[in-house]
Amino acid sequence: MTATTRILYVDGDGDRRADAVAALEADVPGAAVRTRGAAEGAMDHLADRPPDCLVTTADLPDADALSFLRRVREERPALPCLLFTDRDDEAVAREARSVDGVEYLHRSGGAGLLALADRIAALTGRATGTDTERSDGRSRALTGPAAVGKDRSGRPPADRGLAALADVPKRLRAADSDREISDVVVEGAGDAVGFPITAVQLYDEGSGRLRPAARTEAVSGLVGDGRLLASGEDLPWQAFVTQEGTVYDDPSAGTAPAESDASLRSAVVLPLGEHGAFVTGATGERPCSAVDVHLSELLAGIAVAAFERVDRERALRERAEALEARDATLERVRRSNAIIRGIVGDLIRATSREEVVTTACDRLVASGPFRFAWIGTYDRGAGTLSPEASAGDGDGYLDAVTAGDGEVPRGEPTEVAARTRETRALSAAAPDPPFDPWQRAALERGYGSIVAVPLVHRDALYGVLGLYTDRTDAFTDAETEVFAELGRTMGYALNALERRQALVNEESVELEFRVVDETDPILGFVEGTGSEFEFENVVLDDERLRAFFTISGATAARVVEFGERSPLEDVTLVADREGGSLFSCTLAETALVSVLVDRGAIPRTITAADGDGRFVIRIPRSADLRTFVELFEARYDEVELVARRGVDEPIRSRGAFQSEFETRLTDRQAEVIEAAHVCGFFEWPRETTAQELAGSLGVSQPTVSRHIREGERKLFDLLFGSE
C-alpha cells in the first residue's frame, strides 16, 4: 500500500491551482494535494494539518512569497519548501535558496509541473513510477512518470539529473543563436539523461526539412552523415509535425537486418515546438526508463523556451535595425528635400536654361552627398545623350564613357533614364564581372551608387540629371521618389522658362510641317471639306485649354456636326461672319495643340490637300527646334519640316502701347472711357451707372454704352492682336 504524501500548494491563480492538483496527484504516488489561494490561509492550514511538503508561487495576493516562506520556516523548520515561479531570474533563485530549507524551481509549462513532481518525490522520499511499455515497443512520453534512485542501466537518479539540468538554463541564457542552443542542449542531455546518442534537428524553412544542428560524437561514429534512426518512418519528423513526443524501446524493429547494427534500440523522440526535434537514446538492449523520459521532456521544454527567447531577441534586433535604417533614410530624405527647396528657389530666379542646369548641378554637389552631378540633352531622333553642364569631381568620367565622341553610350544609367523616362537608382558594382565600360569607369573613380533622373514635364523630356555618390548601397524607394520629384520640378521650370521666353521674345521662328496620317480626324475633315483651319487664340478655362479657331470653306452646321463625331470636345459656334466662322473647343491635355502651347509654341494654321496636311506653328527663336520636330514625329506617321522662317515682332513698351491705343479712339470715345474709369463704372460692384454717367456728360445712355463698348473692342483688338 502506497503511503500518502500530503502536499500544500499555495497560488493566487485558481486555474494554476487546478493544473497543479491534477499533475501532482497523477505523478506523485499517494499524493493528497490541498490548495490555498493566499498566505494567511496557508498558515492556518499549517497549524491544523501540517503537510509533508509546501509549494508556493510568487503570485500571492496578501504577502511577498519569500517573506511567507521565512514565516513557514520559523514555525516548521523541518518542512521541505519549494518556490515554484514563472520568473526565470537568477537573483530570485539566489534569494530563495538563501532561506534555509527552501528550494527554487522554474515553471516551464507542463515540463515544469513534471519537474515539480519529481522534486517533491525526491524531497519526501516517495518514488514515482508507472509502466508505459506497449507490446509494439513504443509508448507516448507526454505524461509518463519518473523514477527515483538508480534505474536498470545505472544512469543518474532523478535528483542528480535534475541537479544537472539546473545548470542548463544559465548556459542557455548566454547562447544567442539556434546552433549554440542546440550545442548546450546536447551537452545537457549527456549530463542529465546520460544516453551516449543525442541529437538536435532544426527545421529549415528553405528546404522544408529537418537539418542536423548538433549531435554527440557517438552519432557521427554511428551513422556518419546518415539518418540516426533506421526505422522506415522518419521519427523526428513525425514528432515535429504531430507535436507529440514518443518513447521507443526498439525503433528499428521490423527493418532490414543490415540496418539493425547501426540503429538505436531505445530512444526518446520529442518535438521542440516549431523549431525542430530532439532525439536521445542508446544502441544496446537498454530500454528507456520513466526518469529518462521526464528528464528529456524537461530539457526539451527548457530548449523551447531558449529558442523562443532567441527568436524574440532576433526579432527585436531586426526591428531595431529596420527602425535605424528607416531613421537614416528619413534623414537622407529630409536633407534631399532641403536641397530641392533650395534648387526650386534658384529655378524661380533663373532667366535661361543654361542658368537652370548649371545652378542645379552646383547646388547638388555643394549641399548633398554627391561627388559629381551633370545634366545632358537627349536627341530622340538620333537616340543620343550629350553632356550639357556638370559640377563636382567628375575626374574624367564623362570623357571615359563618351569615348571622345561626346555621346553617352547605351546602357549607362542616364541614357536608360532618358530613353525610358524613368528615374533609376542603382549600385555601380554588378553582382559578377565582367563589368560594362561605364561601371568600370565609375568604380575606378570611387562612385558607389548612381541616381539618373529624367527632367520631364508631361510627355516632354528636357534633359537627364546624373548624380554620383560614394555610397555603395543603392538608394531607397523613398529617396528615389524625392529625386524623381526633383526631375519633374526641373522639367516644369524649364517648360515655364520656355513659355516665358515665348511671351517676351521680340523674334520668333515660324515652322511649317508636312504630315501624312490618314487617321487624323482634323486633317481628314479639312481635306474632306476643302476648308482651312486657322487658330485664333488659346485661353485657359477652368484649368483646361480652350481654343478659338476660324474655319473657312465649310458651313457652320457642317463644322458642328463634325465636332460631335471628333475627339474635339464642346465644339461651339462663336460667330458666323464673313470670311469664315469662329468656333471654340476644349482641348484635352494630351492633344497636340495643348502640348505645343505648353512648350511655348503658337499654332497658326492647318491645311490639307491630296493626302498631305500642313501645320504652321510659331516658336521662340531661343527654343529647341528638335523638340518640336520630335513632338510631330511622335504623333504622325510621316513628318517633314518643309519651311523655317524668321518673324520679327517687336514688343511695345507701355508708353508705345498707350499711344497706339489713343490713336485708335475718337476724341468723344476717349472722353467717355476716361470719365467712366474715374467715376468707377468699371469697378465691381459699379460705383456709377451708365445712366448717371450719361447725365454728367450731357448725352444719352445708349451713346455712353456705345462709346464704352467700341473702346473696349479696340483695346482688346490691340491687346490680342486681331488688327
LINNOR-V847656 format. One record per residue. PSI is psi in radians with two decimals (* if undefined). Layout:
PSI  PSI
//
This chain:
2.30  2.29  2.64  2.36  1.90  2.15  2.28  2.05  2.12  2.11  2.35  -0.17  2.06  -0.67  -0.71  -0.63  -0.73  -0.74  -0.72  -0.74  -0.82  -0.76  -0.81  -0.69  -0.45  -0.57  -0.27  1.99  2.30  0.32  2.33  1.79  2.20  2.53  2.66  2.61  -0.05  2.86  -0.73  -0.72  -0.65  -0.69  -0.69  -0.74  -0.67  -0.68  -0.61  -0.83  1.51  2.29  3.04  -0.38  2.49  2.31  2.30  2.57  3.05  -0.20  1.39  2.35  -0.35  0.10  2.74  2.35  -0.73  -0.65  -0.71  -0.78  -0.62  -0.71  -0.75  -0.77  -0.55  -0.71  -0.58  1.32  -0.37  -0.05  2.14  2.30  2.49  2.38  1.99  1.89  2.71  -0.32  1.93  1.31  2.08  -0.59  -0.72  -0.72  -0.77  -0.72  -0.66  -0.76  -0.27  -0.31  2.12  2.23  0.11  2.32  2.71  2.33  2.27  2.27  2.36  1.28  -2.51  -0.55  -0.60  -0.68  -0.62  -0.73  -0.65  -0.76  -0.77  -0.72  -0.69  -0.73  -0.71  -0.69  -0.57  -0.11  0.35  2.14  2.41  2.64  2.30  2.73  2.21  0.19  2.61  2.82  -0.40  0.13  0.13  2.81  2.64  2.43  0.39  -0.47  0.19  2.53  2.96  2.88  2.65  2.52  3.13  2.37  -3.02  -0.45  -0.05  0.24  3.00  2.50  3.04  -0.77  -0.63  -0.63  -0.75  -0.67  -0.68  -0.66  -0.46  -0.45  -0.27  -0.82  -0.68  -0.75  -0.60  -0.53  -0.45  -0.21  2.37  0.37  2.80  -0.65  -0.74  -0.70  -0.78  -0.72  -0.76  -0.71  -0.76  -0.76  -0.73  -0.63  -0.68  -0.67  -0.70  -0.81  -0.74  0.01  2.50  -0.38  1.99  2.45  2.61  2.22  2.32  2.59  2.27  1.93  -0.57  -0.77  -0.25  0.50  2.89  2.31  2.48  2.32  -0.65  2.60  2.74  2.83  -0.51  -0.50  -0.82  -0.69  -0.46  -0.85  0.02  -2.18  0.12  -2.98  2.45  -0.72  2.25  0.18  2.66  -0.46  2.57  1.67  -0.77  -0.68  -0.71  -0.72  -0.66  -0.85  -0.52  -0.24  0.65  2.19  2.63  2.50  2.27  2.19  -0.32  1.40  -0.25  0.15  2.33  -0.03  3.02  2.51  -0.58  -0.41  -0.29  -0.59  -0.40  0.31  2.78  2.45  -0.42  2.48  2.62  2.10  2.06  2.50  2.60  0.97  -2.39  0.14  -0.57  -2.48  2.72  2.34  2.32  2.54  -2.87  2.82  -0.36  -3.03  1.24  1.45  2.72  2.44  2.97  -0.61  -0.61  -0.74  -0.84  -0.76  -0.66  -0.72  -0.70  -0.77  -0.72  -0.73  -0.73  -0.69  -0.76  -0.76  -0.67  -0.75  -0.74  -0.66  -0.79  -0.68  -0.76  -0.79  -0.67  -0.74  -0.68  -0.72  -0.78  -0.68  -0.74  -0.74  -0.68  -0.72  -0.70  -0.75  -0.70  -0.75  -0.71  -0.71  -0.77  -0.66  -0.72  -0.70  -0.72  -0.79  -0.72  -0.72  -0.68  -0.72  -0.76  -0.68  -0.70  -0.71  -0.70  -0.72  -0.71  -0.68  -0.67  -0.62  -0.22  2.56  -0.01  2.80  -0.71  -0.71  -0.67  -0.93  -0.64  -0.79  -0.72  -0.81  -0.77  -0.79  -0.67  -0.68  -0.66  -0.56  -0.34  -2.99  0.29  2.36  -0.51  2.41  2.45  2.73  2.34  2.77  2.49  2.21  1.82  -0.64  -0.81  -0.27  0.60  2.63  2.19  2.32  2.48  -0.73  2.67  2.85  2.69  -2.83  1.39  -0.52  0.65  0.25  -0.83  -0.67  -0.67  -0.75  -0.45  -0.16  0.55  -0.19  0.00  0.13  2.27  2.29  2.71  2.35  -0.39  2.44  -0.68  -0.61  -0.69  -0.72  -0.68  -0.71  -0.63  -0.24  0.52  2.41  2.36  2.35  2.14  2.83  2.56  -0.42  2.19  2.74  -0.70  2.55  2.86  2.66  2.63  2.78  -0.71  -0.59  -0.74  -0.76  -0.69  -0.79  -0.63  -0.45  0.13  0.30  2.14  -0.73  2.72  2.44  2.16  2.12  2.03  2.40  1.74  2.61  2.03  -2.15  0.29  2.36  2.17  0.10  -3.07  2.39  2.24  2.26  2.31  2.27  2.85  -0.33  2.32  -0.32  2.40  2.68  2.62  2.93  -0.68  -0.76  -0.71  -0.71  -0.59  -0.77  -0.55  -0.70  -0.65  -0.74  -0.72  -0.67  -0.79  -0.65  -0.76  -0.74  -0.74  -0.62  -0.78  -0.64  -0.73  -0.81  -0.68  -0.72  -0.58  -0.58  -0.57  -0.10  2.29  -0.38  2.54  2.98  2.31  2.18  2.37  2.13  2.43  2.23  2.63  2.08  1.80  -0.32  -0.14  2.14  -0.63  -0.79  -0.69  -0.71  -0.81  -0.75  -0.74  -0.56  -0.14  0.44  3.06  2.35  1.94  2.17  2.38  -0.84  2.88  2.25  2.73  2.10  1.86  0.87  0.23  2.65  2.35  2.12  2.46  2.27  2.70  2.33  2.18  2.53  0.07  2.57  2.72  -0.68  -0.69  -0.67  -0.77  -0.70  -0.76  -0.71  -0.60  -0.41  -0.02  2.96  -0.22  2.39  2.45  0.91  2.13  2.35  2.10  -0.80  2.33  1.75  2.93  2.34  -0.06  2.72  2.43  2.22  2.87  2.71  2.74  2.34  2.34  2.70  -0.50  -0.04  2.62  -0.76  -0.72  -0.76  -0.72  -0.82  -0.69  -0.51  0.10  0.18  2.75  1.94  2.44  -1.19  2.73  2.19  2.81  2.48  2.44  0.66  -0.14  2.37  2.59  2.15  2.30  2.13  2.78  2.29  2.77  2.59  -0.48  -0.12  2.75  1.90  -0.70  -0.57  -0.74  -0.57  -0.74  -0.64  -0.75  -0.69  -0.55  -0.30  -0.55  2.68  -0.72  2.22  2.39  2.24  1.91  -0.29  2.55  2.05  2.33  2.46  2.22  2.13  1.44  2.53  2.33  2.45  2.96  -0.74  -0.72  -0.67  -0.76  -0.72  -0.74  -0.69  -0.75  -0.58  -0.38  -0.23  2.56  2.88  -0.71  -0.70  -0.76  -0.70  -0.82  -0.77  -0.73  -0.72  -0.71  -0.72  -0.79  -0.64  -0.01  0.42  -0.55  0.03  2.88  2.09  2.77  2.43  -0.24  2.69  2.91  -0.60  -0.78  -0.68  -0.71  -0.70  -0.69  -0.46  -0.18  0.54  3.04  2.79  -0.73  -0.59  -0.77  -0.81  -0.69  -0.77  -0.72  -0.79  -0.71  -0.67  -0.69  -0.70  -0.76  -0.63  -0.78  -0.60  -0.72  -0.70  -0.76  0.06  0.52  -0.21  *
//
